[in-house]
Amino acid sequence: MLGYIFFTFWRLFEIVTLIPTLGMLAYFVSINQKANRLSPASILTLFIVSTLAAVWAIVTLFRRKSTQRSTLYVAFVDLCFVGAFIAGVYELRGIGNANCSSFSNSSPTYLSVGTNGISGSSGISANIQKDCEMQKASFAFGIMNCIFFFITFMILLFMHRTRDDDNVQYKTEVTRKRRSHDSRRGHSRSGGGGSTHRRSSRDSRRYYV
């Protein structure tokens, strides 16, 4: 039970980080589709991986009984997603060192004193590239999901091992109770046989007397 609580906690983290990743990458895919261009492999790889991972995370979160029955299989798929996210992040690695904002000095700094107070202008303008920032955020979320899916992989292995230990303990307990029951039944039969033998001996003595 404790393992599934931790599993649910980290699954929610995965879903929360995958949904904005899907939205940002879908924006780039849509732009390229409208321009009749193929999406770059760096964006398309992480988009496909994020889509499949989001569906998988939601299904395994809400199908609790199925997840608990097949923990080893779910752990294997989670490990596969760890590798897939590593591949997606590697394809998008070029954006990691990109500078998405720049500052320019377009006019000299001045101050003016008027009747309403002091006003001025620094002449510095900031240019923030939205597309670059979105790709960088997707890159960061991809790295985070590599870690999150590896954590859920370890939790699922722990759940599988705990379930096996519980099954072994249950089978041992059932076997012990069955043997105890059989031994009691054997004792009761042996006691009944002795009383029958004593009755027959008494009857035979009465007959001969």
Buried (B, 14 or more C-beta within 10 A) or exposed (E): EEBBEBBBEBBEBBBEBBBBBBEBBBBBBEEBEEEEEEBBEBBBBBBBBBBBBBEBBBEBBEEEEEBBEBBBEBBEBBBBBBEBBBBBBEBBEEBEEEEBEEEEEEEEEEEEEEEEEEEEEEEEEEEEBEEBBBBBBBBBBBBBBBEBBBBBBBBBBBBBEBBEEEEEEEEEEEEEEEEEEEEEEEEEEEEEEEEEEEEEEEEEEEEEE
